[in-house]
Amino acid sequence: QSEMAKKQASSADVKKFAEKMIEDHTKANKELISLADKKRLKVAESMEPKHRAMADKLAKLSGAEFDQAYMAGQVKEHEVA
């Protein structure tokens, strides 16, 4: 979703936020994959259905509507985490 936001967002602040999410999550994912490999655990190869649904929804939006939906989704998911 952040890759999509980097390209589709209309707000420079939303694009900057998306870039930060990509940077942070890429680093965290590399660390988790390394740890999973050491523990011989399998990692997910695709998005969970709820995340796929959000990505599909975002793909249909543009402009401020996209920005608002993307940011609301990010806040919600980070609160849950």
VEXDREN-2710 file (C-alpha; in Angstrom, 1 decimal):
% VEXDREN-2710
k/r/px/py/pz
1/GLN/0.0/0.0/0.0
2/SER/2.8/2.4/0.7
3/GLU/4.4/1.7/-2.7
4/MET/1.0/2.7/-4.2
5/ALA/0.8/5.8/-2.0
6/LYS/4.3/6.9/-3.1
7/LYS/3.0/7.0/-6.6
8/GLN/-0.7/7.9/-6.2
9/ALA/-0.8/10.3/-3.3
10/SER/-1.6/13.9/-4.1
11/SER/-0.1/15.3/-0.9
12/ALA/3.7/15.7/-0.6
13/ASP/3.4/14.9/3.1
14/VAL/1.5/11.6/2.4
15/LYS/4.2/10.7/-0.2
16/LYS/6.9/11.4/2.4
17/PHE/5.1/9.3/5.0
18/ALA/4.8/6.4/2.5
19/GLU/8.5/6.6/1.8
20/LYS/9.2/6.4/5.5
21/MET/6.9/3.4/5.9
22/ILE/8.6/1.6/3.0
23/GLU/12.0/2.3/4.6
24/ASP/11.0/1.2/8.1
25/HIS/9.0/-1.8/7.0
26/THR/11.7/-3.0/4.5
27/LYS/14.3/-2.9/7.3
28/ALA/12.0/-4.7/9.8
29/ASN/11.0/-7.3/7.2
30/LYS/14.6/-8.1/6.4
31/GLU/15.3/-8.6/10.1
32/LEU/12.2/-10.8/10.6
33/ILE/13.1/-12.9/7.5
34/SER/16.6/-13.4/8.8
35/LEU/15.3/-14.5/12.2
36/ALA/12.7/-16.8/10.7
37/ASP/15.4/-18.4/8.5
38/LYS/17.5/-19.0/11.6
39/LYS/14.5/-20.6/13.4
40/ARG/13.4/-22.5/10.3
41/LEU/10.0/-20.8/10.2
42/LYS/8.1/-20.1/7.1
43/VAL/7.1/-16.5/6.4
44/ALA/3.9/-15.4/4.6
45/GLU/4.3/-15.1/0.8
46/SER/1.2/-13.0/0.2
47/MET/-0.9/-10.4/1.9
48/GLU/-3.7/-11.3/4.3
49/PRO/-7.2/-11.0/2.7
50/LYS/-8.0/-7.8/4.7
51/HIS/-4.8/-6.1/3.5
52/ARG/-5.5/-7.3/-0.1
53/ALA/-9.0/-5.8/0.2
54/MET/-7.6/-2.4/1.3
55/ALA/-5.0/-2.4/-1.5
56/ASP/-7.8/-3.1/-4.0
57/LYS/-9.9/-0.3/-2.5
58/LEU/-7.0/2.1/-2.7
59/ALA/-6.2/1.2/-6.3
60/LYS/-9.6/2.6/-7.2
61/LEU/-9.1/6.0/-5.5
62/SER/-7.1/9.1/-6.4
63/GLY/-6.3/12.6/-5.1
64/ALA/-7.4/13.6/-1.6
65/GLU/-9.8/10.6/-1.4
66/PHE/-6.8/8.3/-1.8
67/ASP/-4.7/10.3/0.7
68/GLN/-7.4/10.1/3.3
69/ALA/-8.1/6.4/2.9
70/TYR/-4.4/5.5/2.9
71/MET/-3.6/7.5/6.0
72/ALA/-6.7/6.3/7.9
73/GLY/-5.7/2.7/7.1
74/GLN/-2.2/3.3/8.3
75/VAL/-3.3/4.8/11.6
76/LYS/-5.8/2.0/12.2
77/GLU/-3.2/-0.8/11.4
78/HIS/-0.5/0.8/13.6
79/GLU/-3.0/1.2/16.5
80/VAL/-3.8/-2.5/16.2
81/ALA/-0.2/-3.4/16.1
END
